[in-house]
């Protein structure tokens, strides 16, 4: 049985998350929740047998921000 987790989003994050456009971007300053909503979106869109990609400008940013946020969401 799949594990269901409730995650709260701020209104602008929710707008991005629910966007049905083929291409969408969440643009905001430091601390606006870009990484968090991007990680949630990536996890929801992930399907068995498909490939996805999470990128960052540098490997340290990927390791220290994106990957850490993804793990915090999954583990908490």
mmJSON file of the N, C-alpha and C atoms, coordinates in Angstrom:
{"data_MODEL":{"atom_site":{
"group_PDB":["ATOM","ATOM","ATOM","ATOM","ATOM","ATOM","ATOM","ATOM","ATOM","ATOM","ATOM","ATOM","ATOM","ATOM","ATOM","ATOM","ATOM","ATOM","ATOM","ATOM","ATOM","ATOM","ATOM","ATOM","ATOM","ATOM","ATOM","ATOM","ATOM","ATOM","ATOM","ATOM","ATOM","ATOM","ATOM","ATOM","ATOM","ATOM","ATOM","ATOM","ATOM","ATOM","ATOM","ATOM","ATOM","ATOM","ATOM","ATOM","ATOM","ATOM","ATOM","ATOM","ATOM","ATOM","ATOM","ATOM","ATOM","ATOM","ATOM","ATOM","ATOM","ATOM","ATOM","ATOM","ATOM","ATOM","ATOM","ATOM","ATOM","ATOM","ATOM","ATOM","ATOM","ATOM","ATOM","ATOM","ATOM","ATOM","ATOM","ATOM","ATOM","ATOM","ATOM","ATOM","ATOM","ATOM","ATOM","ATOM","ATOM","ATOM","ATOM","ATOM","ATOM","ATOM","ATOM","ATOM","ATOM","ATOM","ATOM","ATOM","ATOM","ATOM","ATOM","ATOM","ATOM","ATOM","ATOM","ATOM","ATOM","ATOM","ATOM","ATOM","ATOM","ATOM","ATOM","ATOM","ATOM","ATOM","ATOM","ATOM","ATOM","ATOM","ATOM","ATOM","ATOM","ATOM","ATOM","ATOM","ATOM","ATOM","ATOM","ATOM","ATOM","ATOM","ATOM","ATOM","ATOM","ATOM","ATOM","ATOM","ATOM","ATOM","ATOM","ATOM","ATOM","ATOM","ATOM","ATOM","ATOM","ATOM","ATOM","ATOM","ATOM","ATOM","ATOM","ATOM","ATOM","ATOM","ATOM","ATOM","ATOM","ATOM","ATOM","ATOM","ATOM","ATOM","ATOM","ATOM","ATOM","ATOM","ATOM","ATOM","ATOM","ATOM","ATOM","ATOM","ATOM","ATOM","ATOM","ATOM","ATOM","ATOM","ATOM","ATOM","ATOM","ATOM","ATOM","ATOM","ATOM","ATOM","ATOM","ATOM","ATOM","ATOM","ATOM","ATOM","ATOM","ATOM","ATOM","ATOM","ATOM","ATOM","ATOM","ATOM","ATOM","ATOM","ATOM","ATOM","ATOM","ATOM","ATOM","ATOM","ATOM","ATOM","ATOM","ATOM","ATOM","ATOM","ATOM","ATOM","ATOM","ATOM","ATOM","ATOM","ATOM","ATOM","ATOM","ATOM"],
"id":[1,2,3,4,5,6,7,8,9,10,11,12,13,14,15,16,17,18,19,20,21,22,23,24,25,26,27,28,29,30,31,32,33,34,35,36,37,38,39,40,41,42,43,44,45,46,47,48,49,50,51,52,53,54,55,56,57,58,59,60,61,62,63,64,65,66,67,68,69,70,71,72,73,74,75,76,77,78,79,80,81,82,83,84,85,86,87,88,89,90,91,92,93,94,95,96,97,98,99,100,101,102,103,104,105,106,107,108,109,110,111,112,113,114,115,116,117,118,119,120,121,122,123,124,125,126,127,128,129,130,131,132,133,134,135,136,137,138,139,140,141,142,143,144,145,146,147,148,149,150,151,152,153,154,155,156,157,158,159,160,161,162,163,164,165,166,167,168,169,170,171,172,173,174,175,176,177,178,179,180,181,182,183,184,185,186,187,188,189,190,191,192,193,194,195,196,197,198,199,200,201,202,203,204,205,206,207,208,209,210,211,212,213,214,215,216,217,218,219,220,221,222,223,224,225,226,227,228],
"type_symbol":["N","C","C","N","C","C","N","C","C","N","C","C","N","C","C","N","C","C","N","C","C","N","C","C","N","C","C","N","C","C","N","C","C","N","C","C","N","C","C","N","C","C","N","C","C","N","C","C","N","C","C","N","C","C","N","C","C","N","C","C","N","C","C","N","C","C","N","C","C","N","C","C","N","C","C","N","C","C","N","C","C","N","C","C","N","C","C","N","C","C","N","C","C","N","C","C","N","C","C","N","C","C","N","C","C","N","C","C","N","C","C","N","C","C","N","C","C","N","C","C","N","C","C","N","C","C","N","C","C","N","C","C","N","C","C","N","C","C","N","C","C","N","C","C","N","C","C","N","C","C","N","C","C","N","C","C","N","C","C","N","C","C","N","C","C","N","C","C","N","C","C","N","C","C","N","C","C","N","C","C","N","C","C","N","C","C","N","C","C","N","C","C","N","C","C","N","C","C","N","C","C","N","C","C","N","C","C","N","C","C","N","C","C","N","C","C","N","C","C","N","C","C","N","C","C","N","C","C"],
"label_atom_id":["N","CA","C","N","CA","C","N","CA","C","N","CA","C","N","CA","C","N","CA","C","N","CA","C","N","CA","C","N","CA","C","N","CA","C","N","CA","C","N","CA","C","N","CA","C","N","CA","C","N","CA","C","N","CA","C","N","CA","C","N","CA","C","N","CA","C","N","CA","C","N","CA","C","N","CA","C","N","CA","C","N","CA","C","N","CA","C","N","CA","C","N","CA","C","N","CA","C","N","CA","C","N","CA","C","N","CA","C","N","CA","C","N","CA","C","N","CA","C","N","CA","C","N","CA","C","N","CA","C","N","CA","C","N","CA","C","N","CA","C","N","CA","C","N","CA","C","N","CA","C","N","CA","C","N","CA","C","N","CA","C","N","CA","C","N","CA","C","N","CA","C","N","CA","C","N","CA","C","N","CA","C","N","CA","C","N","CA","C","N","CA","C","N","CA","C","N","CA","C","N","CA","C","N","CA","C","N","CA","C","N","CA","C","N","CA","C","N","CA","C","N","CA","C","N","CA","C","N","CA","C","N","CA","C","N","CA","C","N","CA","C","N","CA","C","N","CA","C","N","CA","C","N","CA","C","N","CA","C","N","CA","C","N","CA","C"],
"label_alt_id":[null,null,null,null,null,null,null,null,null,null,null,null,null,null,null,null,null,null,null,null,null,null,null,null,null,null,null,null,null,null,null,null,null,null,null,null,null,null,null,null,null,null,null,null,null,null,null,null,null,null,null,null,null,null,null,null,null,null,null,null,null,null,null,null,null,null,null,null,null,null,null,null,null,null,null,null,null,null,null,null,null,null,null,null,null,null,null,null,null,null,null,null,null,null,null,null,null,null,null,null,null,null,null,null,null,null,null,null,null,null,null,null,null,null,null,null,null,null,null,null,null,null,null,null,null,null,null,null,null,null,null,null,null,null,null,null,null,null,null,null,null,null,null,null,null,null,null,null,null,null,null,null,null,null,null,null,null,null,null,null,null,null,null,null,null,null,null,null,null,null,null,null,null,null,null,null,null,null,null,null,null,null,null,null,null,null,null,null,null,null,null,null,null,null,null,null,null,null,null,null,null,null,null,null,null,null,null,null,null,null,null,null,null,null,null,null,null,null,null,null,null,null,null,null,null,null,null,null],
"label_comp_id":["UNK","UNK","UNK","UNK","UNK","UNK","UNK","UNK","UNK","UNK","UNK","UNK","UNK","UNK","UNK","UNK","UNK","UNK","UNK","UNK","UNK","UNK","UNK","UNK","UNK","UNK","UNK","UNK","UNK","UNK","UNK","UNK","UNK","UNK","UNK","UNK","UNK","UNK","UNK","UNK","UNK","UNK","UNK","UNK","UNK","UNK","UNK","UNK","UNK","UNK","UNK","UNK","UNK","UNK","UNK","UNK","UNK","UNK","UNK","UNK","UNK","UNK","UNK","UNK","UNK","UNK","UNK","UNK","UNK","UNK","UNK","UNK","UNK","UNK","UNK","UNK","UNK","UNK","UNK","UNK","UNK","UNK","UNK","UNK","UNK","UNK","UNK","UNK","UNK","UNK","UNK","UNK","UNK","UNK","UNK","UNK","UNK","UNK","UNK","UNK","UNK","UNK","UNK","UNK","UNK","UNK","UNK","UNK","UNK","UNK","UNK","UNK","UNK","UNK","UNK","UNK","UNK","UNK","UNK","UNK","UNK","UNK","UNK","UNK","UNK","UNK","UNK","UNK","UNK","UNK","UNK","UNK","UNK","UNK","UNK","UNK","UNK","UNK","UNK","UNK","UNK","UNK","UNK","UNK","UNK","UNK","UNK","UNK","UNK","UNK","UNK","UNK","UNK","UNK","UNK","UNK","UNK","UNK","UNK","UNK","UNK","UNK","UNK","UNK","UNK","UNK","UNK","UNK","UNK","UNK","UNK","UNK","UNK","UNK","UNK","UNK","UNK","UNK","UNK","UNK","UNK","UNK","UNK","UNK","UNK","UNK","UNK","UNK","UNK","UNK","UNK","UNK","UNK","UNK","UNK","UNK","UNK","UNK","UNK","UNK","UNK","UNK","UNK","UNK","UNK","UNK","UNK","UNK","UNK","UNK","UNK","UNK","UNK","UNK","UNK","UNK","UNK","UNK","UNK","UNK","UNK","UNK","UNK","UNK","UNK","UNK","UNK","UNK"],
"label_asym_id":["A","A","A","A","A","A","A","A","A","A","A","A","A","A","A","A","A","A","A","A","A","A","A","A","A","A","A","A","A","A","A","A","A","A","A","A","A","A","A","A","A","A","A","A","A","A","A","A","A","A","A","A","A","A","A","A","A","A","A","A","A","A","A","A","A","A","A","A","A","A","A","A","A","A","A","A","A","A","A","A","A","A","A","A","A","A","A","A","A","A","A","A","A","A","A","A","A","A","A","A","A","A","A","A","A","A","A","A","A","A","A","A","A","A","A","A","A","A","A","A","A","A","A","A","A","A","A","A","A","A","A","A","A","A","A","A","A","A","A","A","A","A","A","A","A","A","A","A","A","A","A","A","A","A","A","A","A","A","A","A","A","A","A","A","A","A","A","A","A","A","A","A","A","A","A","A","A","A","A","A","A","A","A","A","A","A","A","A","A","A","A","A","A","A","A","A","A","A","A","A","A","A","A","A","A","A","A","A","A","A","A","A","A","A","A","A","A","A","A","A","A","A","A","A","A","A","A","A"],
"label_entity_id":["1","1","1","1","1","1","1","1","1","1","1","1","1","1","1","1","1","1","1","1","1","1","1","1","1","1","1","1","1","1","1","1","1","1","1","1","1","1","1","1","1","1","1","1","1","1","1","1","1","1","1","1","1","1","1","1","1","1","1","1","1","1","1","1","1","1","1","1","1","1","1","1","1","1","1","1","1","1","1","1","1","1","1","1","1","1","1","1","1","1","1","1","1","1","1","1","1","1","1","1","1","1","1","1","1","1","1","1","1","1","1","1","1","1","1","1","1","1","1","1","1","1","1","1","1","1","1","1","1","1","1","1","1","1","1","1","1","1","1","1","1","1","1","1","1","1","1","1","1","1","1","1","1","1","1","1","1","1","1","1","1","1","1","1","1","1","1","1","1","1","1","1","1","1","1","1","1","1","1","1","1","1","1","1","1","1","1","1","1","1","1","1","1","1","1","1","1","1","1","1","1","1","1","1","1","1","1","1","1","1","1","1","1","1","1","1","1","1","1","1","1","1","1","1","1","1","1","1"],
"label_seq_id":[1,1,1,2,2,2,3,3,3,4,4,4,5,5,5,6,6,6,7,7,7,8,8,8,9,9,9,10,10,10,11,11,11,12,12,12,13,13,13,14,14,14,15,15,15,16,16,16,17,17,17,18,18,18,19,19,19,20,20,20,21,21,21,22,22,22,23,23,23,24,24,24,25,25,25,26,26,26,27,27,27,28,28,28,29,29,29,30,30,30,31,31,31,32,32,32,33,33,33,34,34,34,35,35,35,36,36,36,37,37,37,38,38,38,39,39,39,40,40,40,41,41,41,42,42,42,43,43,43,44,44,44,45,45,45,46,46,46,47,47,47,48,48,48,49,49,49,50,50,50,51,51,51,52,52,52,53,53,53,54,54,54,55,55,55,56,56,56,57,57,57,58,58,58,59,59,59,60,60,60,61,61,61,62,62,62,63,63,63,64,64,64,65,65,65,66,66,66,67,67,67,68,68,68,69,69,69,70,70,70,71,71,71,72,72,72,73,73,73,74,74,74,75,75,75,76,76,76],
"pdbx_PDB_ins_code":[null,null,null,null,null,null,null,null,null,null,null,null,null,null,null,null,null,null,null,null,null,null,null,null,null,null,null,null,null,null,null,null,null,null,null,null,null,null,null,null,null,null,null,null,null,null,null,null,null,null,null,null,null,null,null,null,null,null,null,null,null,null,null,null,null,null,null,null,null,null,null,null,null,null,null,null,null,null,null,null,null,null,null,null,null,null,null,null,null,null,null,null,null,null,null,null,null,null,null,null,null,null,null,null,null,null,null,null,null,null,null,null,null,null,null,null,null,null,null,null,null,null,null,null,null,null,null,null,null,null,null,null,null,null,null,null,null,null,null,null,null,null,null,null,null,null,null,null,null,null,null,null,null,null,null,null,null,null,null,null,null,null,null,null,null,null,null,null,null,null,null,null,null,null,null,null,null,null,null,null,null,null,null,null,null,null,null,null,null,null,null,null,null,null,null,null,null,null,null,null,null,null,null,null,null,null,null,null,null,null,null,null,null,null,null,null,null,null,null,null,null,null,null,null,null,null,null,null],
"Cartn_x":[0.836,0.0,0.892,0.608,1.442,1.315,2.394,2.391,1.878,0.913,0.356,0.855,1.348,1.898,1.253,0.848,0.265,1.369,1.448,2.455,1.727,2.032,1.413,2.272,1.6,2.282,1.685,2.518,2.03,1.242,0.368,-0.477,0.292,1.401,2.159,2.805,3.244,3.788,2.686,1.498,0.367,-0.025,0.016,-0.267,0.686,1.976,2.974,2.706,2.481,2.295,1.112,0.049,-1.171,-1.184,-0.179,-0.119,-0.106,-0.94,-1.038,-0.284,0.369,1.119,2.283,2.68,3.796,5.089,5.312,6.494,6.036,6.622,6.283,7.546,7.57,8.709,8.197,8.848,8.561,9.746,9.507,10.576,10.372,11.421,11.321,12.694,12.731,13.99,14.415,15.509,16.005,14.953,14.654,13.679,12.233,11.993,10.609,9.991,10.786,10.248,10.395,11.271,11.46,11.923,12.938,13.49,12.471,11.78,10.805,9.702,9.065,7.97,8.486,9.71,10.283,10.509,10.967,11.166,9.833,8.838,7.513,6.966,7.081,6.587,7.287,8.617,9.386,8.966,8.737,8.331,6.945,6.037,4.678,4.681,5.501,5.547,6.323,7.155,7.966,7.064,7.334,6.576,7.544,7.158,8.032,8.334,9.575,9.973,10.271,10.23,10.531,11.795,12.347,13.532,13.166,13.869,13.683,15.043,15.061,16.328,16.096,16.9,16.914,18.295,18.34,19.621,19.815,21.05,21.422,22.633,22.907,24.036,25.389,25.56,26.822,26.524,27.497,27.297,27.109,27.903,27.655,26.236,25.686,24.306,23.326,23.558,22.696,22.761,23.973,24.181,23.647,23.959,23.668,22.265,21.623,20.294,19.233,19.315,18.256,18.146,19.263,19.227,18.85,19.383,19.067,17.571,17.002,15.575,14.755,15.133,14.42,14.43,15.581,15.673,14.843,14.84,14.044,12.553,12.091,10.688,10.36,11.212,10.959,11.05,12.057,12.312,11.392,11.039,10.24,8.803],
"Cartn_y":[-1.174,0.0,1.253,2.211,3.411,4.263,4.942,5.851,7.201,7.76,9.061,10.066,11.186,12.217,13.544,14.301,15.617,16.669,17.484,18.54,19.858,20.851,22.168,23.065,23.778,24.724,26.111,27.125,28.493,28.725,29.74,29.945,30.022,30.745,30.846,29.515,28.755,27.425,26.526,26.625,25.814,26.162,27.448,27.854,27.162,27.17,26.499,24.997,24.4,22.953,22.483,23.248,22.857,23.279,24.02,24.501,23.31,23.374,22.297,22.607,23.771,24.136,23.173,23.028,22.128,22.612,23.911,24.502,25.498,25.413,26.33,26.636,27.783,28.163,28.845,28.555,29.242,30.17,31.456,32.444,33.219,33.288,34.023,34.209,34.975,35.263,34.131,34.376,33.398,33.192,31.937,31.615,31.61,31.744,31.782,30.403,29.345,27.987,27.326,27.848,27.273,25.819,25.578,24.224,23.272,23.697,22.824,22.402,23.363,23.011,22.246,22.536,21.773,20.314,20.074,18.693,17.964,18.636,18.019,17.689,18.638,18.426,17.241,17.159,16.066,14.715,14.653,13.378,12.952,13.888,13.56,13.122,13.751,13.431,12.158,11.703,10.505,9.289,8.537,7.337,6.175,4.976,3.814,3.641,3.342,3.092,4.346,5.518,6.746,7.383,8.312,9.025,10.465,11.044,12.446,13.051,14.34,15.024,16.201,16.272,17.425,18.04,19.319,19.965,21.182,21.618,22.84,23.424,24.698,25.316,24.67,24.161,23.519,22.26,21.346,20.138,20.446,21.355,21.658,22.177,22.956,23.429,22.267,21.346,20.171,19.341,19.071,18.251,18.932,20.2,20.888,21.473,21.684,22.304,21.351,21.054,20.257,18.858,18.133,16.759,16.732,17.662,17.719,17.988,18.892,19.182,17.963,17.274,16.059,15.021,14.813,13.838,14.26,15.545,16.027,15.762,15.954,15.715,14.225,13.39,11.951,11.351,11.759,11.136,11.667,12.942,13.52,13.063],
"Cartn_z":[0.0,0.0,0.0,-0.885,-0.952,0.313,0.627,1.763,1.282,2.003,1.661,2.675,2.171,3.036,2.68,3.676,3.45,3.527,2.505,2.447,2.209,3.021,2.884,2.001,1.102,0.22,0.424,0.232,0.231,-1.058,-1.1,-2.289,-3.613,-3.674,-4.933,-5.302,-4.308,-4.574,-5.119,-4.538,-4.973,-6.409,-6.758,-8.144,-9.105,-8.779,-9.621,-9.671,-8.516,-8.423,-9.264,-9.279,-10.005,-11.47,-11.91,-13.289,-14.259,-15.265,-16.251,-17.546,-17.605,-18.813,-19.021,-20.275,-20.577,-19.93,-19.945,-19.328,-18.269,-17.092,-16.01,-15.221,-14.589,-13.759,-12.507,-11.399,-10.144,-9.896,-10.022,-9.901,-8.609,-7.791,-6.54,-5.931,-4.892,-4.212,-3.298,-2.584,-1.616,-0.538,-0.257,0.784,0.332,-0.976,-1.468,-1.642,-1.52,-1.603,-2.953,-3.807,-5.141,-5.073,-4.272,-4.17,-3.584,-2.542,-1.882,-2.846,-3.506,-4.407,-5.618,-6.061,-7.169,-6.797,-5.585,-5.116,-4.98,-4.423,-4.293,-5.672,-6.591,-7.953,-8.611,-8.469,-9.078,-8.517,-7.208,-6.601,-7.067,-7.196,-7.633,-9.096,-9.919,-11.35,-11.657,-10.747,-10.993,-11.19,-12.221,-12.534,-12.735,-12.292,-12.516,-14.009,-14.307,-15.68,-16.492,-15.855,-16.58,-16.005,-16.749,-16.296,-15.989,-15.062,-14.73,-14.442,-14.269,-14.045,-13.117,-12.077,-11.189,-11.342,-11.647,-11.914,-11.016,-10.937,-10.227,-10.947,-10.728,-11.424,-11.113,-9.89,-9.518,-8.723,-8.687,-7.896,-6.415,-5.801,-4.389,-4.126,-5.046,-4.873,-4.96,-5.876,-5.994,-4.719,-4.245,-3.055,-1.794,-1.61,-0.357,-0.269,-1.406,-1.391,-1.944,-3.234,-3.875,-3.284,-3.225,-2.719,-1.243,-0.469,0.967,1.174,0.392,0.499,0.128,-0.929,-1.354,-0.231,0.371,1.473,2.671,2.999,4.132,3.906,2.686,2.377,2.481,1.941,1.924,3.326,4.088,5.394,6.497,6.444,7.536,7.522],
"occupancy":[1.0,1.0,1.0,1.0,1.0,1.0,1.0,1.0,1.0,1.0,1.0,1.0,1.0,1.0,1.0,1.0,1.0,1.0,1.0,1.0,1.0,1.0,1.0,1.0,1.0,1.0,1.0,1.0,1.0,1.0,1.0,1.0,1.0,1.0,1.0,1.0,1.0,1.0,1.0,1.0,1.0,1.0,1.0,1.0,1.0,1.0,1.0,1.0,1.0,1.0,1.0,1.0,1.0,1.0,1.0,1.0,1.0,1.0,1.0,1.0,1.0,1.0,1.0,1.0,1.0,1.0,1.0,1.0,1.0,1.0,1.0,1.0,1.0,1.0,1.0,1.0,1.0,1.0,1.0,1.0,1.0,1.0,1.0,1.0,1.0,1.0,1.0,1.0,1.0,1.0,1.0,1.0,1.0,1.0,1.0,1.0,1.0,1.0,1.0,1.0,1.0,1.0,1.0,1.0,1.0,1.0,1.0,1.0,1.0,1.0,1.0,1.0,1.0,1.0,1.0,1.0,1.0,1.0,1.0,1.0,1.0,1.0,1.0,1.0,1.0,1.0,1.0,1.0,1.0,1.0,1.0,1.0,1.0,1.0,1.0,1.0,1.0,1.0,1.0,1.0,1.0,1.0,1.0,1.0,1.0,1.0,1.0,1.0,1.0,1.0,1.0,1.0,1.0,1.0,1.0,1.0,1.0,1.0,1.0,1.0,1.0,1.0,1.0,1.0,1.0,1.0,1.0,1.0,1.0,1.0,1.0,1.0,1.0,1.0,1.0,1.0,1.0,1.0,1.0,1.0,1.0,1.0,1.0,1.0,1.0,1.0,1.0,1.0,1.0,1.0,1.0,1.0,1.0,1.0,1.0,1.0,1.0,1.0,1.0,1.0,1.0,1.0,1.0,1.0,1.0,1.0,1.0,1.0,1.0,1.0,1.0,1.0,1.0,1.0,1.0,1.0,1.0,1.0,1.0,1.0,1.0,1.0,1.0,1.0,1.0,1.0,1.0,1.0],
"B_iso_or_equiv":[0.0,0.0,0.0,0.0,0.0,0.0,0.0,0.0,0.0,0.0,0.0,0.0,0.0,0.0,0.0,0.0,0.0,0.0,0.0,0.0,0.0,0.0,0.0,0.0,0.0,0.0,0.0,0.0,0.0,0.0,0.0,0.0,0.0,0.0,0.0,0.0,0.0,0.0,0.0,0.0,0.0,0.0,0.0,0.0,0.0,0.0,0.0,0.0,0.0,0.0,0.0,0.0,0.0,0.0,0.0,0.0,0.0,0.0,0.0,0.0,0.0,0.0,0.0,0.0,0.0,0.0,0.0,0.0,0.0,0.0,0.0,0.0,0.0,0.0,0.0,0.0,0.0,0.0,0.0,0.0,0.0,0.0,0.0,0.0,0.0,0.0,0.0,0.0,0.0,0.0,0.0,0.0,0.0,0.0,0.0,0.0,0.0,0.0,0.0,0.0,0.0,0.0,0.0,0.0,0.0,0.0,0.0,0.0,0.0,0.0,0.0,0.0,0.0,0.0,0.0,0.0,0.0,0.0,0.0,0.0,0.0,0.0,0.0,0.0,0.0,0.0,0.0,0.0,0.0,0.0,0.0,0.0,0.0,0.0,0.0,0.0,0.0,0.0,0.0,0.0,0.0,0.0,0.0,0.0,0.0,0.0,0.0,0.0,0.0,0.0,0.0,0.0,0.0,0.0,0.0,0.0,0.0,0.0,0.0,0.0,0.0,0.0,0.0,0.0,0.0,0.0,0.0,0.0,0.0,0.0,0.0,0.0,0.0,0.0,0.0,0.0,0.0,0.0,0.0,0.0,0.0,0.0,0.0,0.0,0.0,0.0,0.0,0.0,0.0,0.0,0.0,0.0,0.0,0.0,0.0,0.0,0.0,0.0,0.0,0.0,0.0,0.0,0.0,0.0,0.0,0.0,0.0,0.0,0.0,0.0,0.0,0.0,0.0,0.0,0.0,0.0,0.0,0.0,0.0,0.0,0.0,0.0,0.0,0.0,0.0,0.0,0.0,0.0],
"pdbx_formal_charge":[null,null,null,null,null,null,null,null,null,null,null,null,null,null,null,null,null,null,null,null,null,null,null,null,null,null,null,null,null,null,null,null,null,null,null,null,null,null,null,null,null,null,null,null,null,null,null,null,null,null,null,null,null,null,null,null,null,null,null,null,null,null,null,null,null,null,null,null,null,null,null,null,null,null,null,null,null,null,null,null,null,null,null,null,null,null,null,null,null,null,null,null,null,null,null,null,null,null,null,null,null,null,null,null,null,null,null,null,null,null,null,null,null,null,null,null,null,null,null,null,null,null,null,null,null,null,null,null,null,null,null,null,null,null,null,null,null,null,null,null,null,null,null,null,null,null,null,null,null,null,null,null,null,null,null,null,null,null,null,null,null,null,null,null,null,null,null,null,null,null,null,null,null,null,null,null,null,null,null,null,null,null,null,null,null,null,null,null,null,null,null,null,null,null,null,null,null,null,null,null,null,null,null,null,null,null,null,null,null,null,null,null,null,null,null,null,null,null,null,null,null,null,null,null,null,null,null,null],
"auth_seq_id":[1,1,1,2,2,2,3,3,3,4,4,4,5,5,5,6,6,6,7,7,7,8,8,8,9,9,9,10,10,10,11,11,11,12,12,12,13,13,13,14,14,14,15,15,15,16,16,16,17,17,17,18,18,18,19,19,19,20,20,20,21,21,21,22,22,22,23,23,23,24,24,24,25,25,25,26,26,26,27,27,27,28,28,28,29,29,29,30,30,30,31,31,31,32,32,32,33,33,33,34,34,34,35,35,35,36,36,36,37,37,37,38,38,38,39,39,39,40,40,40,41,41,41,42,42,42,43,43,43,44,44,44,45,45,45,46,46,46,47,47,47,48,48,48,49,49,49,50,50,50,51,51,51,52,52,52,53,53,53,54,54,54,55,55,55,56,56,56,57,57,57,58,58,58,59,59,59,60,60,60,61,61,61,62,62,62,63,63,63,64,64,64,65,65,65,66,66,66,67,67,67,68,68,68,69,69,69,70,70,70,71,71,71,72,72,72,73,73,73,74,74,74,75,75,75,76,76,76],
"auth_comp_id":["UNK","UNK","UNK","UNK","UNK","UNK","UNK","UNK","UNK","UNK","UNK","UNK","UNK","UNK","UNK","UNK","UNK","UNK","UNK","UNK","UNK","UNK","UNK","UNK","UNK","UNK","UNK","UNK","UNK","UNK","UNK","UNK","UNK","UNK","UNK","UNK","UNK","UNK","UNK","UNK","UNK","UNK","UNK","UNK","UNK","UNK","UNK","UNK","UNK","UNK","UNK","UNK","UNK","UNK","UNK","UNK","UNK","UNK","UNK","UNK","UNK","UNK","UNK","UNK","UNK","UNK","UNK","UNK","UNK","UNK","UNK","UNK","UNK","UNK","UNK","UNK","UNK","UNK","UNK","UNK","UNK","UNK","UNK","UNK","UNK","UNK","UNK","UNK","UNK","UNK","UNK","UNK","UNK","UNK","UNK","UNK","UNK","UNK","UNK","UNK","UNK","UNK","UNK","UNK","UNK","UNK","UNK","UNK","UNK","UNK","UNK","UNK","UNK","UNK","UNK","UNK","UNK","UNK","UNK","UNK","UNK","UNK","UNK","UNK","UNK","UNK","UNK","UNK","UNK","UNK","UNK","UNK","UNK","UNK","UNK","UNK","UNK","UNK","UNK","UNK","UNK","UNK","UNK","UNK","UNK","UNK","UNK","UNK","UNK","UNK","UNK","UNK","UNK","UNK","UNK","UNK","UNK","UNK","UNK","UNK","UNK","UNK","UNK","UNK","UNK","UNK","UNK","UNK","UNK","UNK","UNK","UNK","UNK","UNK","UNK","UNK","UNK","UNK","UNK","UNK","UNK","UNK","UNK","UNK","UNK","UNK","UNK","UNK","UNK","UNK","UNK","UNK","UNK","UNK","UNK","UNK","UNK","UNK","UNK","UNK","UNK","UNK","UNK","UNK","UNK","UNK","UNK","UNK","UNK","UNK","UNK","UNK","UNK","UNK","UNK","UNK","UNK","UNK","UNK","UNK","UNK","UNK","UNK","UNK","UNK","UNK","UNK","UNK"],
"auth_asym_id":["A","A","A","A","A","A","A","A","A","A","A","A","A","A","A","A","A","A","A","A","A","A","A","A","A","A","A","A","A","A","A","A","A","A","A","A","A","A","A","A","A","A","A","A","A","A","A","A","A","A","A","A","A","A","A","A","A","A","A","A","A","A","A","A","A","A","A","A","A","A","A","A","A","A","A","A","A","A","A","A","A","A","A","A","A","A","A","A","A","A","A","A","A","A","A","A","A","A","A","A","A","A","A","A","A","A","A","A","A","A","A","A","A","A","A","A","A","A","A","A","A","A","A","A","A","A","A","A","A","A","A","A","A","A","A","A","A","A","A","A","A","A","A","A","A","A","A","A","A","A","A","A","A","A","A","A","A","A","A","A","A","A","A","A","A","A","A","A","A","A","A","A","A","A","A","A","A","A","A","A","A","A","A","A","A","A","A","A","A","A","A","A","A","A","A","A","A","A","A","A","A","A","A","A","A","A","A","A","A","A","A","A","A","A","A","A","A","A","A","A","A","A","A","A","A","A","A","A"],
"auth_atom_id":["N","CA","C","N","CA","C","N","CA","C","N","CA","C","N","CA","C","N","CA","C","N","CA","C","N","CA","C","N","CA","C","N","CA","C","N","CA","C","N","CA","C","N","CA","C","N","CA","C","N","CA","C","N","CA","C","N","CA","C","N","CA","C","N","CA","C","N","CA","C","N","CA","C","N","CA","C","N","CA","C","N","CA","C","N","CA","C","N","CA","C","N","CA","C","N","CA","C","N","CA","C","N","CA","C","N","CA","C","N","CA","C","N","CA","C","N","CA","C","N","CA","C","N","CA","C","N","CA","C","N","CA","C","N","CA","C","N","CA","C","N","CA","C","N","CA","C","N","CA","C","N","CA","C","N","CA","C","N","CA","C","N","CA","C","N","CA","C","N","CA","C","N","CA","C","N","CA","C","N","CA","C","N","CA","C","N","CA","C","N","CA","C","N","CA","C","N","CA","C","N","CA","C","N","CA","C","N","CA","C","N","CA","C","N","CA","C","N","CA","C","N","CA","C","N","CA","C","N","CA","C","N","CA","C","N","CA","C","N","CA","C","N","CA","C","N","CA","C","N","CA","C","N","CA","C","N","CA","C","N","CA","C","N","CA","C"],
"pdbx_PDB_model_num":[1,1,1,1,1,1,1,1,1,1,1,1,1,1,1,1,1,1,1,1,1,1,1,1,1,1,1,1,1,1,1,1,1,1,1,1,1,1,1,1,1,1,1,1,1,1,1,1,1,1,1,1,1,1,1,1,1,1,1,1,1,1,1,1,1,1,1,1,1,1,1,1,1,1,1,1,1,1,1,1,1,1,1,1,1,1,1,1,1,1,1,1,1,1,1,1,1,1,1,1,1,1,1,1,1,1,1,1,1,1,1,1,1,1,1,1,1,1,1,1,1,1,1,1,1,1,1,1,1,1,1,1,1,1,1,1,1,1,1,1,1,1,1,1,1,1,1,1,1,1,1,1,1,1,1,1,1,1,1,1,1,1,1,1,1,1,1,1,1,1,1,1,1,1,1,1,1,1,1,1,1,1,1,1,1,1,1,1,1,1,1,1,1,1,1,1,1,1,1,1,1,1,1,1,1,1,1,1,1,1,1,1,1,1,1,1,1,1,1,1,1,1,1,1,1,1,1,1]
}}}
